[in-house]
Amino acid sequence: MLSFSKIIITVFRSINRRLFKTNWKDFRSTKPISKVFGLDRGKPIDRFYIEHFLKNNSGLIQGTVLEIGDDHYSKLFGKDIVKQEILHFTNENSNATIVGDLTKKRTLKSDYIDCFICTQTLNFIYDFSSAVEGIYYMLKENGVALVTVSGISQISRYDMDRWGDFWRFTNKSIQKIFSEVFGDDNIEIFSYGNVLTSVSFLEGVASEELNKKELLYNDPNYQVIISVKAVKRLI
């Protein structure tokens, strides 16, 4: 059941979409429709893709599950979760059960996690290669990491002003980064997006303003997000 606050937010977003309708015939403006990825209008397009990826792999979200910042996606898609862990790099997050830095293995628990959900995080870590090694380090043997990163996107001003928004990736760069740590045979890479969803996401159009066929049409030349399924296999 939705909480009262979530109902209010849903109504607010619906009203915004009705009052400030997208003019699909004219994007000739230097100002976006929304400066906050469409959060004020509905579900951002990148979140639609993230949830599509996690739903398709929901059977892997089990055992000891780790998520960064909160347990939102674990609750939404988890199956048979035995223990829920939340990672944050400072103790300012009262929900964190593990305070650690993915780029510093000494702050992390090794061989501990069955499933690591890591969405839209590596973009904000300057030393992303060490962070991927940190993900591998925390996984048990045969543990799986479900990772998403940004491809085509505006800058996240919130993150930029606090710790930095450093990178945008492609399927090729992510393939190389993860294969060097997990091995090429142990990773699956997929990109989501097309020219319509790319332009819409940059403008701040919400996913509710597009239909499912438009959202899921895939054109690898327009990569809004890239997903990674990486399994830790010991040789």
Backbone as CSV, one residue per row, in Angstrom:
resi,resn,N_x,N_y,N_z,CA_x,CA_y,CA_z,C_x,C_y,C_z
1,MET,0.837,-1.191,0.000,0.000,0.000,0.000,0.877,1.248,0.000
2,LEU,0.513,2.222,-0.831,1.300,3.454,-0.904,1.099,4.293,0.340
3,SER,2.185,4.895,0.844,2.075,5.811,1.965,1.432,7.107,1.497
4,PHE,0.975,7.910,2.456,0.323,9.181,2.115,1.272,10.089,1.342
5,SER,2.551,10.133,1.761,3.522,11.002,1.086,3.750,10.569,-0.353
6,LYS,3.765,9.239,-0.595,3.961,8.743,-1.955,2.752,9.040,-2.826
7,ILE,1.566,8.992,-2.238,0.356,9.351,-2.978,0.406,10.809,-3.398
8,ILE,0.823,11.674,-2.477,0.930,13.111,-2.772,1.920,13.350,-3.910
9,ILE,3.077,12.680,-3.858,4.095,12.838,-4.901,3.554,12.370,-6.248
10,THR,2.853,11.233,-6.247,2.284,10.699,-7.487,1.274,11.668,-8.085
11,VAL,0.420,12.237,-7.247,-0.574,13.219,-7.712,0.117,14.465,-8.247
12,PHE,1.134,14.942,-7.535,1.890,16.128,-7.956,2.513,15.916,-9.333
13,ARG,3.113,14.767,-9.540,3.744,14.471,-10.824,2.702,14.413,-11.946
14,SER,1.562,13.791,-11.650,0.501,13.692,-12.646,-0.026,15.068,-13.027
15,ILE,-0.185,15.935,-12.043,-0.649,17.303,-12.312,0.371,18.048,-13.163
16,ASN,1.650,17.880,-12.851,2.710,18.529,-13.636,2.665,18.106,-15.097
17,ARG,2.464,16.794,-15.334,2.412,16.303,-16.710,1.221,16.876,-17.467
18,ARG,0.099,17.085,-16.750,-1.097,17.612,-17.390,-0.991,19.123,-17.640
19,LEU,-0.462,19.844,-16.659,-0.373,21.304,-16.781,0.732,21.739,-17.736
20,PHE,1.849,21.016,-17.706,3.013,21.389,-18.520,3.312,20.268,-19.511
21,LYS,2.396,20.119,-20.471,2.505,19.041,-21.438,3.716,19.225,-22.345
22,THR,4.327,18.102,-22.687,5.476,18.128,-23.589,5.021,18.495,-24.997
23,ASN,5.677,19.493,-25.569,5.422,19.859,-26.960,6.398,19.079,-27.828
24,TRP,5.949,17.946,-28.346,6.829,17.065,-29.099,7.262,17.672,-30.426
25,LYS,6.561,18.721,-30.881,6.876,19.317,-32.176,7.953,20.387,-32.090
26,ASP,8.295,20.824,-30.882,9.241,21.935,-30.756,10.128,21.772,-29.531
27,PHE,11.347,21.271,-29.747,12.335,21.201,-28.675,13.354,22.338,-28.801
28,ARG,13.021,23.373,-29.599,13.976,24.460,-29.835,13.960,25.423,-28.642
29,SER,14.632,25.008,-27.601,14.727,25.797,-26.381,16.042,25.481,-25.693
30,THR,16.628,26.482,-25.078,17.870,26.264,-24.330,17.580,25.809,-22.899
31,LYS,16.315,25.727,-22.533,15.925,25.282,-21.197,15.255,23.915,-21.294
32,PRO,15.627,22.978,-20.439,14.980,21.657,-20.485,13.569,21.709,-19.911
33,ILE,12.782,20.706,-20.218,11.440,20.592,-19.648,11.535,20.388,-18.138
34,SER,12.510,19.603,-17.706,12.754,19.376,-16.282,14.261,19.359,-16.041
35,LYS,14.707,20.022,-14.995,16.126,20.041,-14.651,16.509,18.905,-13.709
36,VAL,15.529,18.097,-13.315,15.795,17.029,-12.340,15.435,15.664,-12.934
37,PHE,15.836,15.458,-14.198,15.700,14.162,-14.865,14.241,13.730,-15.076
38,GLY,13.285,14.647,-14.877,11.872,14.277,-14.980,11.274,13.779,-13.678
39,LEU,12.010,13.865,-12.572,11.498,13.414,-11.275,10.248,14.163,-10.856
40,ASP,10.130,15.420,-11.289,8.959,16.216,-10.945,7.770,15.924,-11.848
41,ARG,7.949,15.032,-12.821,6.875,14.681,-13.753,6.479,13.211,-13.677
42,GLY,7.362,12.387,-13.124,7.097,10.963,-13.045,8.376,10.194,-12.824
43,LYS,8.428,8.973,-13.373,9.618,8.136,-13.230,10.631,8.498,-14.321
44,PRO,11.862,8.880,-13.955,12.878,9.172,-14.966,13.121,7.969,-15.886
45,ILE,13.468,8.248,-17.122,13.648,7.196,-18.111,14.759,6.231,-17.711
46,ASP,15.843,6.747,-17.120,16.913,5.824,-16.722,16.445,4.870,-15.632
47,ARG,15.564,5.327,-14.753,15.042,4.444,-13.705,14.126,3.370,-14.286
48,PHE,13.397,3.716,-15.321,12.601,2.701,-16.007,13.502,1.584,-16.506
49,TYR,14.628,1.961,-17.121,15.563,0.957,-17.632,16.208,0.159,-16.505
50,ILE,16.586,0.838,-15.429,17.189,0.154,-14.282,16.226,-0.907,-13.740
51,GLU,14.974,-0.524,-13.578,13.988,-1.451,-13.030,13.701,-2.601,-13.994
52,HIS,13.731,-2.330,-15.281,13.551,-3.395,-16.273,14.675,-4.422,-16.148
53,PHE,15.910,-3.932,-16.012,17.071,-4.808,-15.868,16.995,-5.629,-14.582
54,LEU,16.672,-4.996,-13.466,16.626,-5.696,-12.188,15.456,-6.689,-12.132
55,LYS,14.333,-6.319,-12.714,13.196,-7.238,-12.744,13.549,-8.497,-13.528
56,ASN,14.256,-8.318,-14.643,14.652,-9.472,-15.460,15.641,-10.383,-14.737
57,ASN,16.324,-9.844,-13.727,17.317,-10.625,-12.980,16.928,-10.787,-11.509
58,SER,15.629,-10.652,-11.232,15.172,-10.667,-9.839,15.464,-12.001,-9.145
59,GLY,15.533,-13.086,-9.900,15.833,-14.381,-9.297,17.224,-14.464,-8.697
60,LEU,18.102,-13.540,-9.084,19.469,-13.520,-8.556,19.587,-12.687,-7.280
61,ILE,18.553,-11.916,-6.975,18.598,-11.030,-5.803,18.125,-11.829,-4.591
62,GLN,19.038,-12.602,-4.031,18.715,-13.514,-2.934,19.941,-13.711,-2.055
63,GLY,19.724,-14.370,-0.908,20.825,-14.592,0.029,21.194,-13.308,0.755
64,THR,22.481,-13.069,0.890,22.966,-11.819,1.481,23.092,-10.800,0.359
65,VAL,22.264,-9.766,0.429,22.165,-8.777,-0.651,22.696,-7.434,-0.165
66,LEU,23.493,-6.803,-1.000,24.061,-5.492,-0.690,23.577,-4.468,-1.702
67,GLU,23.170,-3.327,-1.189,22.792,-2.202,-2.044,23.466,-0.956,-1.486
68,ILE,23.639,0.039,-2.311,24.323,1.266,-1.895,23.305,2.340,-1.530
69,GLY,23.460,2.902,-0.340,22.633,4.035,0.082,21.335,3.672,0.756
70,ASP,20.604,2.716,0.193,19.348,2.250,0.778,19.040,0.859,0.231
71,ASP,17.865,0.344,0.574,17.509,-1.011,0.119,16.286,-0.990,-0.794
72,HIS,16.093,0.115,-1.512,14.897,0.314,-2.330,14.698,-0.802,-3.346
73,TYR,15.721,-1.068,-4.157,15.575,-2.065,-5.214,15.576,-3.486,-4.663
74,SER,16.264,-3.700,-3.558,16.238,-5.021,-2.917,14.820,-5.370,-2.485
75,LYS,14.130,-4.405,-1.889,12.752,-4.630,-1.453,11.830,-4.827,-2.647
76,LEU,12.090,-4.094,-3.712,11.208,-4.120,-4.877,11.332,-5.416,-5.665
77,PHE,12.567,-5.945,-5.762,12.793,-7.075,-6.659,13.398,-8.309,-5.997
78,GLY,13.736,-8.234,-4.721,14.439,-9.326,-4.065,13.623,-10.592,-3.918
79,LYS,14.294,-11.730,-3.996,13.690,-13.042,-3.801,14.485,-13.791,-2.731
80,ASP,13.823,-14.185,-1.665,14.471,-15.002,-0.622,15.723,-14.330,-0.063
81,ILE,15.613,-13.069,0.307,16.734,-12.357,0.926,16.889,-12.831,2.373
82,VAL,18.065,-13.331,2.684,18.361,-13.812,4.037,18.874,-12.668,4.911
83,LYS,19.722,-11.825,4.324,20.270,-10.684,5.063,20.436,-9.509,4.110
84,GLN,20.011,-8.341,4.571,20.119,-7.120,3.769,21.219,-6.229,4.331
85,GLU,22.163,-5.855,3.493,23.222,-4.926,3.870,23.118,-3.668,3.008
86,ILE,23.469,-2.536,3.621,23.468,-1.246,2.917,24.841,-0.611,3.093
87,LEU,25.476,-0.295,1.969,26.823,0.285,1.987,26.758,1.788,1.779
88,HIS,27.519,2.510,2.588,27.697,3.948,2.376,29.118,4.298,2.779
89,PHE,29.689,5.311,2.111,31.109,5.581,2.357,31.360,6.480,3.562
90,THR,30.299,6.995,4.209,30.447,7.719,5.477,29.380,7.212,6.445
91,ASN,29.546,7.549,7.720,28.558,7.145,8.716,27.417,8.148,8.837
92,GLU,27.334,9.073,7.884,26.243,10.046,7.891,24.912,9.409,7.528
93,ASN,24.952,8.271,6.854,23.738,7.560,6.467,23.358,6.600,7.589
94,SER,22.277,6.913,8.290,21.880,6.097,9.443,21.396,4.709,9.035
95,ASN,21.068,4.530,7.747,20.617,3.221,7.276,21.776,2.283,6.950
96,ALA,22.980,2.814,6.870,24.128,2.008,6.447,24.465,0.944,7.487
97,THR,24.639,-0.271,7.009,25.107,-1.361,7.875,26.592,-1.625,7.660
98,ILE,27.117,-1.142,6.540,28.546,-1.231,6.254,29.018,0.147,5.816
99,VAL,29.970,0.700,6.534,30.585,1.973,6.142,31.918,1.644,5.491
100,GLY,31.998,1.906,4.198,33.209,1.554,3.480,33.298,2.260,2.146
101,ASP,34.468,2.215,1.573,34.775,2.861,0.295,35.124,1.770,-0.709
102,LEU,34.381,1.695,-1.798,34.620,0.649,-2.790,36.025,0.686,-3.374
103,THR,36.687,1.814,-3.315,38.032,1.923,-3.867,39.106,1.530,-2.849
104,LYS,38.694,1.208,-1.620,39.641,0.847,-0.554,39.211,-0.477,0.068
105,LYS,39.847,-1.575,-0.363,39.441,-2.909,0.077,39.540,-3.079,1.589
106,ARG,40.452,-2.373,2.227,40.621,-2.536,3.673,39.375,-2.109,4.451
107,THR,38.487,-1.343,3.825,37.263,-0.888,4.499,36.077,-1.802,4.200
108,LEU,36.292,-2.863,3.427,35.204,-3.708,2.956,35.284,-5.119,3.527
109,LYS,34.172,-5.849,3.480,34.130,-7.245,3.876,34.367,-8.111,2.646
110,SER,35.267,-9.057,2.741,35.581,-9.903,1.582,34.724,-11.160,1.564
111,ASP,34.447,-11.664,0.345,33.756,-12.944,0.140,32.495,-13.049,1.003
112,TYR,31.657,-12.047,0.933,30.553,-11.911,1.892,29.177,-11.822,1.227
113,ILE,29.113,-11.300,0.018,27.835,-10.927,-0.597,27.443,-11.918,-1.696
114,ASP,26.159,-12.307,-1.691,25.623,-13.155,-2.764,25.198,-12.317,-3.966
115,CYS,24.618,-11.158,-3.696,24.162,-10.287,-4.781,24.420,-8.832,-4.410
116,PHE,25.119,-8.140,-5.290,25.472,-6.738,-5.073,24.730,-5.907,-6.123
117,ILE,23.758,-5.109,-5.662,23.029,-4.200,-6.549,23.734,-2.852,-6.508
118,CYS,24.270,-2.442,-7.645,25.074,-1.208,-7.702,24.602,-0.384,-8.898
119,THR,23.616,0.472,-8.678,23.012,1.235,-9.769,23.505,2.676,-9.781
120,GLN,23.908,3.135,-10.971,24.258,4.541,-11.210,25.209,5.073,-10.131
121,THR,26.266,4.333,-9.877,27.228,4.694,-8.834,28.621,4.960,-9.394
122,LEU,29.092,4.138,-10.317,30.461,4.259,-10.818,30.714,5.594,-11.513
123,ASN,29.661,6.232,-12.021,29.815,7.553,-12.634,30.347,8.585,-11.651
124,PHE,30.105,8.357,-10.366,30.443,9.341,-9.347,31.694,8.961,-8.553
125,ILE,32.408,7.945,-9.022,33.650,7.512,-8.377,34.802,7.753,-9.348
126,TYR,35.731,8.599,-8.980,36.822,8.939,-9.901,37.657,7.711,-10.247
127,ASP,38.018,6.931,-9.237,38.820,5.719,-9.450,37.876,4.528,-9.637
128,PHE,37.142,4.526,-10.745,36.112,3.503,-10.946,36.695,2.103,-11.107
129,SER,37.910,1.983,-11.624,38.523,0.661,-11.782,38.731,-0.010,-10.428
130,SER,39.196,0.756,-9.453,39.361,0.200,-8.101,38.008,-0.144,-7.487
131,ALA,36.983,0.627,-7.827,35.639,0.340,-7.314,35.126,-0.991,-7.851
132,VAL,35.399,-1.290,-9.119,34.994,-2.587,-9.693,35.740,-3.715,-8.982
133,GLU,37.000,-3.498,-8.660,37.750,-4.494,-7.892,37.140,-4.667,-6.503
134,GLY,36.648,-3.571,-5.927,35.981,-3.638,-4.625,34.697,-4.446,-4.681
135,ILE,33.959,-4.305,-5.765,32.747,-5.096,-5.951,33.092,-6.584,-5.993
136,TYR,34.090,-6.923,-6.790,34.551,-8.316,-6.908,34.997,-8.844,-5.542
137,TYR,35.728,-8.041,-4.802,36.286,-8.414,-3.499,35.179,-8.786,-2.510
138,MET,34.055,-8.072,-2.560,32.986,-8.291,-1.586,32.125,-9.505,-1.918
139,LEU,32.098,-9.920,-3.182,31.251,-11.027,-3.581,31.803,-12.372,-3.113
140,LYS,30.890,-13.277,-2.754,31.263,-14.666,-2.530,31.590,-15.316,-3.878
141,GLU,32.209,-16.491,-3.841,32.349,-17.256,-5.071,30.965,-17.550,-5.635
142,ASN,30.796,-17.318,-6.936,29.524,-17.443,-7.652,28.521,-16.348,-7.291
143,GLY,28.958,-15.361,-6.505,28.112,-14.202,-6.252,27.988,-13.358,-7.508
144,VAL,26.919,-12.577,-7.578,26.642,-11.804,-8.786,26.492,-10.319,-8.464
145,ALA,27.043,-9.500,-9.349,26.861,-8.055,-9.261,25.912,-7.619,-10.369
146,LEU,24.884,-6.860,-10.011,23.956,-6.269,-10.966,24.214,-4.769,-10.958
147,VAL,24.813,-4.302,-12.036,25.359,-2.938,-12.078,24.754,-2.169,-13.245
148,THR,24.450,-0.891,-13.025,24.095,-0.006,-14.136,24.935,1.256,-14.051
149,VAL,25.232,1.834,-15.219,25.972,3.093,-15.294,25.316,3.990,-16.343
150,SER,25.587,5.271,-16.241,25.037,6.232,-17.194,25.832,6.263,-18.481
151,GLY,25.110,6.380,-19.578,25.720,6.639,-20.879,25.425,8.069,-21.277
152,ILE,24.260,8.285,-21.893,23.828,9.630,-22.275,23.005,10.216,-21.135
153,SER,23.473,11.322,-20.582,22.780,11.897,-19.428,23.252,13.318,-19.182
154,GLN,22.378,14.103,-18.588,22.799,15.406,-18.081,23.691,15.189,-16.857
155,ILE,24.360,16.222,-16.417,25.112,16.184,-15.171,24.141,16.105,-14.002
156,SER,24.462,15.300,-13.005,23.700,15.284,-11.763,24.282,16.351,-10.851
157,ARG,23.620,17.488,-10.795,24.144,18.624,-10.038,24.284,18.306,-8.558
158,TYR,23.335,17.542,-8.017,23.396,17.164,-6.600,24.704,16.451,-6.304
159,ASP,25.042,15.461,-7.121,26.269,14.682,-6.896,27.517,15.486,-7.250
160,MET,27.442,16.266,-8.318,28.590,17.059,-8.745,29.062,17.996,-7.637
161,ASP,28.113,18.615,-6.950,28.460,19.602,-5.918,28.919,18.960,-4.620
162,ARG,28.692,17.666,-4.446,29.061,17.006,-3.193,30.329,16.160,-3.326
163,TRP,30.357,15.258,-4.277,31.542,14.379,-4.415,32.037,14.259,-5.851
164,GLY,31.254,14.736,-6.801,31.714,14.750,-8.186,30.911,13.841,-9.096
165,ASP,30.697,14.304,-10.302,30.075,13.519,-11.363,31.132,13.448,-12.456
166,PHE,31.822,12.299,-12.574,33.068,12.230,-13.341,32.945,11.603,-14.726
167,TRP,32.080,10.581,-14.887,32.192,9.743,-16.085,30.860,9.464,-16.752
168,ARG,30.920,9.233,-18.071,29.853,8.615,-18.846,30.493,7.458,-19.614
169,PHE,29.770,6.348,-19.712,30.363,5.130,-20.263,29.665,4.687,-21.554
170,THR,30.290,3.729,-22.238,29.681,3.022,-23.361,29.740,1.533,-23.057
171,ASN,29.046,0.734,-23.860,29.113,-0.712,-23.630,30.534,-1.246,-23.814
172,LYS,31.297,-0.639,-24.722,32.676,-1.086,-24.956,33.580,-0.792,-23.761
173,SER,33.460,0.405,-23.209,34.314,0.752,-22.067,33.964,-0.102,-20.850
174,ILE,32.665,-0.332,-20.622,32.248,-1.154,-19.490,32.658,-2.608,-19.684
175,GLN,32.558,-3.088,-20.911,33.007,-4.460,-21.209,34.479,-4.624,-20.837
176,LYS,35.297,-3.674,-21.214,36.734,-3.751,-20.938,37.019,-3.655,-19.444
177,ILE,36.350,-2.724,-18.786,36.586,-2.506,-17.354,36.252,-3.756,-16.543
178,PHE,35.078,-4.351,-16.797,34.637,-5.499,-15.998,35.340,-6.791,-16.398
179,SER,35.664,-6.938,-17.667,36.343,-8.165,-18.095,37.727,-8.269,-17.474
180,GLU,38.379,-7.140,-17.239,39.712,-7.153,-16.632,39.680,-7.653,-15.194
181,VAL,38.526,-7.543,-14.538,38.398,-7.968,-13.137,37.682,-9.316,-13.032
182,PHE,36.562,-9.473,-13.737,35.732,-10.666,-13.610,36.051,-11.729,-14.656
183,GLY,36.698,-11.330,-15.748,36.905,-12.253,-16.864,35.789,-12.098,-17.877
184,ASP,36.134,-12.110,-19.125,35.174,-11.813,-20.189,34.021,-12.814,-20.238
185,ASP,34.261,-14.065,-19.878,33.222,-15.092,-19.936,32.211,-14.983,-18.801
186,ASN,32.497,-14.127,-17.834,31.650,-14.055,-16.639,30.812,-12.778,-16.568
187,ILE,30.727,-12.070,-17.668,29.953,-10.830,-17.670,28.995,-10.793,-18.850
188,GLU,27.863,-10.131,-18.636,26.889,-9.865,-19.680,26.606,-8.364,-19.689
189,ILE,26.792,-7.737,-20.839,26.628,-6.288,-20.981,25.452,-6.018,-21.911
190,PHE,24.629,-5.045,-21.546,23.521,-4.657,-22.414,23.307,-3.157,-22.290
191,SER,22.991,-2.510,-23.402,22.690,-1.076,-23.368,21.216,-0.850,-23.659
192,TYR,20.649,0.149,-23.002,19.257,0.544,-23.186,19.197,1.943,-23.782
193,GLY,18.308,2.140,-24.754,18.074,3.488,-25.251,17.942,3.562,-26.754
194,ASN,17.459,4.690,-27.210,17.347,5.021,-28.626,17.333,6.542,-28.733
195,VAL,17.254,7.068,-29.935,17.363,8.519,-30.086,16.207,9.240,-29.388
196,LEU,15.000,8.660,-29.424,13.854,9.301,-28.772,14.027,9.338,-27.261
197,THR,14.413,8.195,-26.660,14.558,8.181,-25.203,15.769,8.995,-24.757
198,SER,16.800,9.079,-25.591,17.968,9.903,-25.258,17.591,11.376,-25.193
199,VAL,16.917,11.853,-26.238,16.494,13.255,-26.262,15.508,13.527,-25.124
200,SER,14.575,12.603,-24.927,13.572,12.776,-23.875,14.221,12.831,-22.496
201,PHE,15.195,11.955,-22.254,15.869,11.930,-20.954,16.646,13.221,-20.719
202,LEU,17.334,13.717,-21.744,18.067,14.974,-21.610,17.119,16.146,-21.357
203,GLU,15.931,16.077,-21.931,14.936,17.138,-21.732,14.240,17.037,-20.380
204,GLY,14.289,15.865,-19.749,13.580,15.663,-18.490,12.163,15.179,-18.680
205,VAL,11.879,14.564,-19.834,10.580,13.935,-20.058,10.509,12.664,-19.221
206,ALA,9.374,12.429,-18.554,9.218,11.245,-17.711,8.884,10.020,-18.554
207,SER,9.165,8.852,-18.010,8.910,7.607,-18.748,7.423,7.415,-19.020
208,GLU,6.553,7.959,-18.153,5.112,7.834,-18.363,4.635,8.559,-19.625
209,GLU,5.453,9.464,-20.149,5.068,10.230,-21.339,5.449,9.522,-22.643
210,LEU,6.088,8.366,-22.521,6.400,7.521,-23.670,5.698,6.183,-23.492
211,ASN,5.493,5.467,-24.589,4.903,4.139,-24.439,6.004,3.087,-24.331
212,LYS,5.618,1.889,-23.941,6.600,0.835,-23.674,7.400,0.475,-24.920
213,LYS,6.733,0.471,-26.084,7.428,0.154,-27.325,8.512,1.178,-27.624
214,GLU,8.215,2.447,-27.375,9.206,3.510,-27.584,10.359,3.376,-26.589
215,LEU,10.027,3.068,-25.351,11.053,2.960,-24.318,11.998,1.784,-24.559
216,LEU,11.453,0.670,-25.017,12.251,-0.550,-25.115,12.841,-0.789,-26.501
217,TYR,12.546,0.075,-27.461,13.232,-0.048,-28.743,14.720,0.227,-28.512
218,ASN,15.554,-0.682,-28.980,16.985,-0.571,-28.684,17.789,-0.160,-29.913
219,ASP,18.555,0.909,-29.751,19.511,1.354,-30.768,20.843,1.547,-30.062
220,PRO,21.809,0.656,-30.277,23.082,0.728,-29.546,23.907,1.971,-29.833
221,ASN,23.502,2.783,-30.790,24.183,4.056,-31.020,23.732,5.137,-30.038
222,TYR,22.679,4.850,-29.275,22.152,5.807,-28.293,21.971,5.082,-26.969
223,GLN,23.007,5.099,-26.156,23.036,4.311,-24.926,22.747,5.204,-23.721
224,VAL,21.507,5.132,-23.242,21.127,5.932,-22.071,21.735,5.332,-20.805
225,ILE,21.567,4.026,-20.635,22.291,3.344,-19.558,22.874,2.044,-20.103
226,ILE,23.885,1.553,-19.402,24.486,0.258,-19.708,24.343,-0.606,-18.461
227,SER,23.888,-1.840,-18.649,23.744,-2.766,-17.528,24.828,-3.840,-17.594
228,VAL,25.192,-4.327,-16.413,26.212,-5.374,-16.302,25.715,-6.445,-15.334
229,LYS,25.772,-7.688,-15.758,25.615,-8.818,-14.849,26.965,-9.506,-14.788
230,ALA,27.612,-9.461,-13.630,28.967,-10.000,-13.478,28.997,-11.041,-12.373
231,VAL,29.534,-12.226,-12.693,29.585,-13.334,-11.722,31.041,-13.560,-11.307
232,LYS,31.252,-13.719,-10.000,32.594,-13.996,-9.483,32.857,-15.486,-9.523
233,ARG,33.709,-15.907,-10.437,34.079,-17.315,-10.531,35.573,-17.440,-10.277
234,LEU,35.929,-18.294,-9.340,37.334,-18.485,-9.002,37.936,-19.536,-9.914
235,ILE,39.112,-19.278,-10.432,39.789,-20.223,-11.333,40.552,-21.258,-10.506
